[in-house]
Every structure is written in structure tokens, then in C-alpha cells.
């Protein structure tokens, strides 16, 4: 099995997902896009679950880079990360939903990837607990925006600013330092 061919398949799957949504992401549709027969894909991926896990890993790698780049040198890293997260979700709504709307296949992801994706947020938030709160806020806002659940006249930029400002201004109530993110992001083992 060629790693390069597998990467080509995953890139084609990402294009299909982003262009047509999760319902279009089938092994048959992917094979058609690649000009091969569906059974040939199984030489490179065990099935659709394996394909989705590969897409999730790709998305988490992208998120890790986007968040780290946003935080680097920002006067308010938490606000910069929130804005970058929002932009990423809006730019990749179908991948974002795949990343966030079902259980994370941790057993199929590269070791440490989840913690690496969370690290910039944990560092900016000051603790894993505040990072989880900030992520819950950002995910809720993004989910509601993508689902068009806010009234048309809602000032969502103001809601984002106020929400992130509230999280940043509140005193930390936990004492878990941010550097423990690798061990604590997922909770106790």
C-alpha cells in the first residue's frame, strides 16, 4: 500500500466532502471521482470509517496550525484563536461538522494529535478547564451560525467579542496549569 496513494485518496475525499457535504462522501462516489472502481480503495483504506478518521486527522492538523498561527504574537491570543476558529469553521463547514458532530475516533488518530490541536487554546486560556469552556462557547456559536439559528439582525461579531471577553476576564477558578494539556485535555485516563 502506497502512503502517497492513500494521501491522494484522502485529498480527493476532502474535496468531495467540502464540495458536496457528508452525504456525498461514499466509497463509490470517491472511486468515481478518482476514476477507479470502489473495491480498489479498500487496498488503501479499510472502509468509510477509516476514511472519515483520516479526514478528521487532516482537519485536526489544520486546526492545530491555524490556532497556533493565530495566537503567535497576538496581543489577545484568546480572541485571535476564537476568530481563527470561526473563520476555519466557516471556510470548511462540512469538514468542521465531521470534526465536531460525532464521537472522535481517538483510537484511529495519530498519537498526541488531539492535544496538539488543543495546545494553542489551552495556552491562551491559561488552563485546560478554561480552554474547554472557551471551546464550548466557540463551538456553540459556530454551530448556531452554520445552522442559521440566529435572527438575521443579530450582531454576531458583538456576541463573539462579548463571549470571549467574558471568558478572558473571569478569574481562573482551577489551579491546573496549561502545560498539563497533553495529559489532561481528554480528562483522566
Backbone as CSV, one residue per row, in Angstrom:
resi,resn,N_x,N_y,N_z,CA_x,CA_y,CA_z,C_x,C_y,C_z
1,UNK,0.856,-1.190,0.000,0.000,0.000,0.000,0.892,1.240,0.000
2,UNK,0.634,2.122,-0.902,1.414,3.340,-1.035,0.815,4.452,-0.169
3,UNK,1.663,5.039,0.692,1.193,6.151,1.527,0.816,7.343,0.648
4,UNK,1.547,7.513,-0.438,1.248,8.621,-1.344,-0.134,8.445,-1.982
5,UNK,-0.448,7.229,-2.391,-1.759,6.969,-2.999,-2.862,7.180,-1.970
6,UNK,-2.628,6.730,-0.731,-3.604,6.939,0.342,-3.844,8.432,0.548
7,UNK,-2.770,9.217,0.555,-2.899,10.670,0.707,-3.710,11.277,-0.438
8,UNK,-3.488,10.782,-1.661,-4.260,11.259,-2.818,-5.755,10.965,-2.629
9,UNK,-6.049,9.780,-2.123,-7.440,9.385,-1.888,-8.074,10.287,-0.834
10,UNK,-7.341,10.544,0.244,-7.873,11.385,1.324,-8.077,12.814,0.829
11,UNK,-7.161,13.323,0.020,-7.337,14.676,-0.539,-8.565,14.738,-1.438
12,UNK,-8.771,13.713,-2.248,-9.955,13.673,-3.117,-11.226,13.583,-2.276
13,UNK,-11.168,12.830,-1.191,-12.323,12.724,-0.289,-12.620,14.081,0.355
14,UNK,-11.581,14.798,0.719,-11.772,16.125,1.302,-12.443,17.057,0.296
15,UNK,-11.997,17.013,-0.938,-12.628,17.847,-1.972,-14.103,17.488,-2.122
16,UNK,-14.396,16.194,-2.165,-15.783,15.740,-2.297,-16.614,16.196,-1.099
17,UNK,-16.078,16.020,0.077,-16.771,16.445,1.299,-17.045,17.939,1.277
18,UNK,-16.034,18.729,0.971,-16.182,20.189,1.002,-17.122,20.694,-0.101
19,UNK,-17.117,20.030,-1.233,-17.971,20.478,-2.341,-19.424,20.055,-2.177
20,UNK,-19.644,18.835,-1.643,-20.996,18.285,-1.668,-21.545,17.864,-0.313
21,UNK,-20.750,17.888,0.722,-21.232,17.541,2.053,-21.056,16.081,2.403
22,UNK,-21.348,15.767,3.646,-21.102,14.434,4.194,-21.928,13.349,3.506
23,UNK,-23.134,13.670,3.067,-23.971,12.661,2.415,-23.354,12.165,1.111
24,UNK,-22.570,12.986,0.461,-21.931,12.607,-0.800,-20.679,11.764,-0.584
25,UNK,-20.191,11.729,0.640,-18.933,11.037,0.925,-19.181,9.534,1.074
26,UNK,-19.170,8.848,-0.069,-19.289,7.391,-0.086,-18.076,6.845,-0.830
27,UNK,-17.771,5.597,-0.582,-16.636,4.986,-1.268,-16.899,4.936,-2.779
28,UNK,-18.126,4.697,-3.178,-18.458,4.644,-4.607,-18.273,6.014,-5.258
29,UNK,-18.786,7.080,-4.610,-18.632,8.436,-5.164,-17.163,8.836,-5.220
30,UNK,-16.418,8.445,-4.191,-14.995,8.759,-4.160,-14.262,8.019,-5.284
31,UNK,-14.601,6.763,-5.476,-13.984,5.992,-6.561,-14.303,6.615,-7.917
32,UNK,-15.547,7.019,-8.104,-15.932,7.676,-9.354,-15.093,8.927,-9.590
33,UNK,-14.908,9.693,-8.549,-14.124,10.927,-8.648,-12.684,10.627,-9.046
34,UNK,-12.169,9.523,-8.527,-10.780,9.148,-8.801,-10.622,8.343,-10.087
35,UNK,-11.753,7.956,-10.705,-11.687,7.189,-11.930,-11.261,5.735,-11.712
36,UNK,-11.625,5.185,-10.557,-11.297,3.785,-10.245,-12.574,3.090,-9.783
37,UNK,-12.481,1.806,-9.580,-13.610,1.045,-9.037,-13.516,1.061,-7.512
38,UNK,-14.658,1.132,-6.861,-14.692,1.265,-5.394,-13.862,0.204,-4.668
39,UNK,-13.873,-1.069,-5.080,-13.087,-2.063,-4.338,-11.587,-1.747,-4.280
40,UNK,-11.076,-1.017,-5.257,-9.642,-0.694,-5.240,-9.282,0.253,-4.086
41,UNK,-10.250,1.019,-3.592,-9.985,1.928,-2.470,-9.666,1.162,-1.190
42,UNK,-10.202,-0.053,-1.084,-10.034,-0.839,0.134,-8.619,-1.381,0.283
43,UNK,-7.793,-1.228,-0.733,-6.368,-1.557,-0.605,-5.663,-0.502,0.235
44,UNK,-6.264,0.681,0.319,-5.627,1.816,0.982,-6.346,2.246,2.265
45,UNK,-7.636,1.971,2.335,-8.454,2.345,3.497,-9.390,1.172,3.805
46,UNK,-9.555,0.873,5.079,-10.374,-0.276,5.474,-11.859,-0.077,5.164
47,UNK,-12.289,1.154,5.047,-13.691,1.441,4.786,-13.985,2.902,5.054
48,UNK,-15.254,3.228,5.069,-15.653,4.624,5.244,-15.234,5.162,6.613
49,UNK,-15.319,4.340,7.660,-14.885,4.808,8.987,-13.408,5.186,8.979
50,UNK,-12.598,4.407,8.291,-11.172,4.692,8.179,-10.946,5.974,7.380
51,UNK,-11.724,6.151,6.327,-11.643,7.367,5.527,-12.017,8.589,6.360
52,UNK,-13.107,8.496,7.095,-13.524,9.618,7.942,-12.482,9.923,9.012
53,UNK,-11.874,8.888,9.594,-10.820,9.115,10.596,-9.627,9.835,9.966
54,UNK,-9.287,9.481,8.732,-8.194,10.161,8.036,-8.542,11.627,7.775
55,UNK,-9.790,11.897,7.419,-10.228,13.280,7.209,-10.222,14.061,8.519
56,UNK,-10.640,13.421,9.586,-10.632,14.072,10.896,-9.196,14.391,11.311
57,UNK,-8.278,13.452,11.090,-6.871,13.702,11.417,-6.346,14.884,10.608
58,UNK,-6.672,14.922,9.328,-6.258,16.039,8.478,-6.834,17.351,8.995
59,UNK,-8.121,17.337,9.354,-8.757,18.545,9.879,-8.139,18.997,11.184
60,UNK,-7.842,18.067,12.078,-7.222,18.442,13.359,-5.821,19.011,13.148
61,UNK,-5.085,18.467,12.187,-3.764,19.037,11.864,-3.928,20.476,11.371
62,UNK,-4.911,20.701,10.508,-5.160,22.051,10.006,-5.537,22.992,11.141
63,UNK,-6.426,22.543,12.018,-6.857,23.370,13.149,-5.662,23.695,14.042
64,UNK,-4.812,22.724,14.301,-3.629,22.963,15.129,-2.773,24.082,14.549
65,UNK,-2.557,24.043,13.244,-1.750,25.080,12.593,-2.445,26.436,12.607
66,UNK,-3.724,26.446,12.297,-4.482,27.697,12.248,-4.497,28.378,13.617
67,UNK,-4.754,27.609,14.663,-4.818,28.189,16.004,-3.449,28.661,16.477
68,UNK,-2.414,27.871,16.209,-1.059,28.276,16.612,-0.633,29.542,15.884
69,UNK,-0.925,29.610,14.591,-0.580,30.814,13.822,-1.334,32.035,14.340
70,UNK,-2.596,31.855,14.692,-3.402,32.980,15.184,-2.873,33.506,16.509
71,UNK,-2.445,32.603,17.376,-2.003,33.007,18.717,-0.626,33.652,18.706
72,UNK,0.219,33.245,17.768,1.604,33.703,17.740,1.680,35.223,17.630
73,UNK,2.166,35.858,18.675,2.368,37.304,18.677,1.112,38.144,18.816
74,UNK,-0.038,37.526,18.998,-1.289,38.288,19.108,-1.365,38.983,20.464
75,UNK,-1.837,40.235,20.494,-1.977,40.928,21.783,-3.012,40.248,22.688
76,UNK,-4.020,39.654,22.101,-5.031,38.910,22.846,-5.166,37.538,22.184
77,UNK,-4.317,36.586,22.590,-4.317,35.281,21.916,-5.664,34.565,21.953
78,UNK,-6.408,34.689,23.038,-7.703,34.009,23.122,-8.669,34.549,22.067
79,UNK,-8.731,35.860,21.919,-9.593,36.463,20.896,-9.107,36.108,19.493
80,UNK,-7.800,36.082,19.287,-7.249,35.733,17.980,-7.578,34.284,17.618
81,UNK,-7.477,33.394,18.594,-7.798,31.988,18.360,-9.288,31.824,18.067
82,UNK,-10.130,32.512,18.818,-11.575,32.423,18.580,-11.920,32.883,17.173
83,UNK,-11.331,33.982,16.740,-11.600,34.490,15.391,-11.102,33.506,14.334
84,UNK,-9.936,32.915,14.551,-9.385,31.950,13.595,-10.241,30.688,13.541
85,UNK,-10.703,30.244,14.690,-11.564,29.060,14.764,-12.858,29.304,13.992
86,UNK,-13.424,30.462,14.191,-14.670,30.821,13.494,-14.448,30.868,11.986
87,UNK,-13.362,31.503,11.563,-13.059,31.585,10.128,-12.854,30.191,9.536
88,UNK,-12.115,29.341,10.264,-11.864,27.982,9.772,-13.184,27.225,9.600
89,UNK,-14.038,27.294,10.596,-15.317,26.577,10.531,-16.172,27.069,9.367
90,UNK,-16.185,28.366,9.137,-16.979,28.910,8.030,-16.360,28.577,6.673
91,UNK,-15.048,28.487,6.616,-14.373,28.151,5.363,-14.492,26.666,5.026
92,UNK,-14.671,25.826,6.062,-14.716,24.368,5.876,-15.888,23.778,6.652
93,UNK,-17.115,24.200,6.344,-18.247,23.788,7.184,-18.496,22.282,7.227
94,UNK,-18.289,21.604,6.122,-18.550,20.157,6.111,-17.468,19.404,6.879
95,UNK,-16.224,19.802,6.715,-15.145,19.186,7.489,-15.318,19.521,8.964
96,UNK,-15.674,20.761,9.262,-15.898,21.158,10.649,-16.957,20.268,11.300
97,UNK,-18.032,20.036,10.601,-19.095,19.185,11.162,-18.596,17.755,11.368
98,UNK,-17.812,17.251,10.435,-17.250,15.916,10.595,-16.343,15.864,11.829
99,UNK,-15.608,16.934,12.072,-14.709,17.010,13.229,-15.456,17.075,14.558
100,UNK,-16.642,17.652,14.561,-17.253,18.015,15.845,-18.611,17.412,16.159
101,UNK,-19.257,16.773,15.211,-20.645,16.362,15.458,-20.838,14.883,15.743
102,UNK,-19.774,14.193,16.012,-19.875,12.778,16.383,-18.678,12.437,17.257
103,UNK,-18.715,11.278,17.889,-17.580,10.925,18.751,-16.263,10.923,17.965
104,UNK,-15.225,11.393,18.608,-13.907,11.461,17.987,-13.290,10.053,17.981
105,UNK,-12.867,9.564,16.816,-12.286,8.215,16.743,-10.832,8.203,17.238
106,UNK,-10.652,8.450,18.512,-9.315,8.607,19.089,-8.393,7.431,18.802
107,UNK,-8.952,6.238,18.752,-8.131,5.055,18.508,-7.592,4.995,17.081
108,UNK,-8.094,5.830,16.200,-7.646,5.850,14.806,-6.846,7.104,14.465
109,UNK,-6.622,7.956,15.441,-5.895,9.205,15.200,-4.434,9.046,15.613
110,UNK,-3.544,9.812,14.987,-2.148,9.788,15.408,-2.013,10.190,16.885
111,UNK,-1.122,9.532,17.570,-0.906,9.804,18.994,-0.584,11.287,19.203
112,UNK,-1.238,11.890,20.175,-0.967,13.271,20.546,-1.635,14.325,19.685
113,UNK,-2.327,13.928,18.627,-2.920,14.912,17.708,-3.980,15.759,18.391
114,UNK,-4.842,15.155,19.167,-5.900,15.921,19.830,-5.299,16.972,20.765
115,UNK,-4.301,16.572,21.528,-3.650,17.521,22.446,-2.915,18.617,21.675
116,UNK,-2.282,18.250,20.555,-1.575,19.244,19.733,-2.558,20.275,19.173
117,UNK,-3.728,19.823,18.749,-4.731,20.750,18.217,-5.256,21.674,19.315
118,UNK,-5.353,21.159,20.541,-5.881,21.942,21.658,-4.839,22.852,22.295
119,UNK,-3.564,22.534,22.132,-2.495,23.233,22.859,-2.526,24.756,22.738
120,UNK,-2.712,25.338,21.542,-2.729,26.811,21.484,-3.867,27.410,22.313
121,UNK,-5.017,26.770,22.299,-6.151,27.271,23.072,-5.891,27.128,24.568
122,UNK,-5.351,26.005,24.973,-5.058,25.796,26.394,-4.050,26.825,26.881
123,UNK,-3.040,27.068,26.082,-2.023,28.056,26.446,-2.654,29.451,26.559
124,UNK,-3.470,29.825,25.587,-4.098,31.151,25.599,-5.101,31.290,26.732
125,UNK,-5.816,30.215,27.035,-6.850,30.270,28.075,-6.253,30.214,29.472
126,UNK,-5.086,29.631,29.609,-4.437,29.578,30.919,-4.668,28.287,31.684
127,UNK,-5.612,27.486,31.242,-5.850,26.196,31.891,-6.678,25.316,30.953
128,UNK,-6.561,23.995,31.097,-7.392,23.110,30.274,-8.886,23.324,30.516
129,UNK,-9.272,23.630,31.744,-10.692,23.817,32.038,-11.253,25.058,31.347
130,UNK,-10.516,26.165,31.403,-10.975,27.366,30.712,-10.943,27.153,29.201
131,UNK,-9.970,26.396,28.723,-9.913,26.095,27.295,-11.153,25.308,26.869
132,UNK,-11.567,24.352,27.682,-12.784,23.602,27.363,-13.996,24.532,27.339
133,UNK,-14.062,25.462,28.271,-15.174,26.419,28.302,-15.145,27.311,27.061
134,UNK,-13.958,27.775,26.689,-13.834,28.628,25.505,-14.196,27.845,24.249
135,UNK,-13.745,26.591,24.175,-14.074,25.770,23.010,-15.581,25.510,22.945
136,UNK,-16.200,25.251,24.103,-17.649,25.019,24.124,-18.393,26.263,23.632
137,UNK,-17.950,27.426,24.069,-18.561,28.670,23.596,-18.378,28.807,22.083
138,UNK,-17.136,28.654,21.616,-16.848,28.840,20.189,-17.598,27.811,19.345
139,UNK,-17.602,26.565,19.787,-18.308,25.540,19.025,-19.808,25.831,18.993
140,UNK,-20.368,26.213,20.116,-21.792,26.534,20.143,-22.137,27.680,19.216
141,UNK,-21.331,28.716,19.250,-21.572,29.853,18.361,-21.452,29.437,16.894
142,UNK,-20.387,28.719,16.561,-20.188,28.292,15.178,-21.331,27.382,14.735
143,UNK,-21.688,26.431,15.572,-22.766,25.503,15.211,-24.066,26.271,14.937
144,UNK,-24.386,27.213,15.794,-25.603,28.000,15.591,-25.508,28.876,14.344
145,UNK,-24.334,29.425,14.076,-24.154,30.223,12.859,-24.308,29.358,11.611
146,UNK,-23.625,28.211,11.588,-23.698,27.343,10.412,-25.110,26.811,10.192
147,UNK,-25.853,26.646,11.280,-27.236,26.158,11.187,-28.233,27.286,10.957
148,UNK,-27.732,28.518,10.857,-28.563,29.708,10.632,-29.671,29.835,11.674
149,UNK,-29.285,29.652,12.946,-30.254,29.687,14.037,-30.414,31.066,14.665
150,UNK,-29.511,31.993,14.377,-29.641,33.337,14.933,-30.567,34.171,14.057
151,UNK,-31.254,35.124,14.668,-32.087,36.029,13.859,-31.216,36.791,12.856
152,UNK,-31.778,37.154,11.722,-30.989,37.827,10.691,-30.335,39.127,11.162
153,UNK,-30.950,39.803,12.107,-30.395,41.085,12.548,-29.466,40.948,13.753
154,UNK,-29.154,39.730,14.175,-28.272,39.529,15.337,-26.858,39.997,15.012
155,UNK,-26.261,40.723,15.928,-24.876,41.182,15.770,-23.960,40.091,16.323
156,UNK,-23.612,39.149,15.477,-22.825,38.001,15.918,-21.389,38.373,16.244
157,UNK,-20.846,39.365,15.568,-19.495,39.809,15.913,-19.463,40.315,17.352
158,UNK,-20.486,41.054,17.745,-20.556,41.555,19.124,-20.721,40.394,20.106
159,UNK,-21.534,39.407,19.752,-21.708,38.247,20.632,-20.386,37.506,20.822
160,UNK,-19.621,37.343,19.749,-18.308,36.707,19.860,-17.385,37.532,20.748
161,UNK,-17.327,38.839,20.504,-16.445,39.701,21.320,-16.817,39.613,22.790
162,UNK,-18.099,39.721,23.096,-18.539,39.693,24.497,-18.285,38.334,25.140
163,UNK,-18.546,37.273,24.410,-18.332,35.932,24.958,-16.875,35.663,25.268
164,UNK,-16.006,35.983,24.344,-14.572,35.763,24.563,-14.041,36.711,25.635
165,UNK,-14.519,37.953,25.642,-14.085,38.895,26.683,-14.496,38.401,28.066
166,UNK,-15.689,37.856,28.179,-16.148,37.331,29.468,-15.278,36.167,29.924
167,UNK,-14.936,35.287,29.001,-14.075,34.158,29.359,-12.683,34.633,29.758
168,UNK,-12.179,35.605,29.045,-10.839,36.108,29.352,-10.767,36.924,30.626
169,UNK,-11.867,37.584,30.995,-11.865,38.459,32.163,-12.136,37.719,33.463
170,UNK,-12.792,36.587,33.383,-13.147,35.853,34.605,-11.895,35.292,35.267
171,UNK,-11.848,35.348,36.597,-10.680,34.776,37.283,-10.671,33.251,37.125
172,UNK,-9.470,32.698,37.014,-9.338,31.243,36.953,-9.743,30.656,38.296
173,UNK,-10.623,29.677,38.256,-11.073,29.035,39.487,-10.398,27.690,39.709
174,UNK,-9.652,27.226,38.713,-8.923,25.973,38.857,-7.441,26.265,38.911
175,UNK,-6.695,25.315,39.365,-5.255,25.532,39.503,-4.443,24.657,38.569
176,UNK,-5.096,23.959,37.649,-4.375,23.106,36.712,-3.630,23.985,35.725
177,UNK,-2.292,23.911,35.697,-1.545,24.764,34.768,-1.727,24.322,33.324
178,UNK,-1.575,25.262,32.406,-1.777,24.997,30.981,-0.820,23.942,30.457
179,UNK,0.363,23.815,31.020,1.340,22.876,30.471,0.935,21.413,30.648
180,UNK,-0.098,21.142,31.404,-0.542,19.756,31.576,-1.526,19.328,30.501
181,UNK,-1.649,20.108,29.447,-2.637,19.842,28.407,-2.510,18.446,27.810
182,UNK,-1.318,17.981,27.585,-1.142,16.683,26.936,-1.802,15.587,27.763
183,UNK,-1.705,15.678,29.069,-2.292,14.657,29.928,-3.757,14.923,30.225
184,UNK,-4.156,16.174,30.255,-5.477,16.457,30.813,-6.548,16.861,29.814
185,UNK,-6.231,17.138,28.561,-7.253,17.632,27.649,-8.414,16.661,27.558
186,UNK,-8.130,15.377,27.495,-9.190,14.390,27.380,-9.741,13.990,28.725
187,UNK,-9.166,14.435,29.802,-9.616,14.040,31.127,-8.772,12.905,31.660
188,UNK,-9.154,12.342,32.784,-8.358,11.278,33.376,-8.295,10.059,32.468
189,UNK,-7.150,9.394,32.459,-7.006,8.166,31.653,-7.724,6.998,32.294
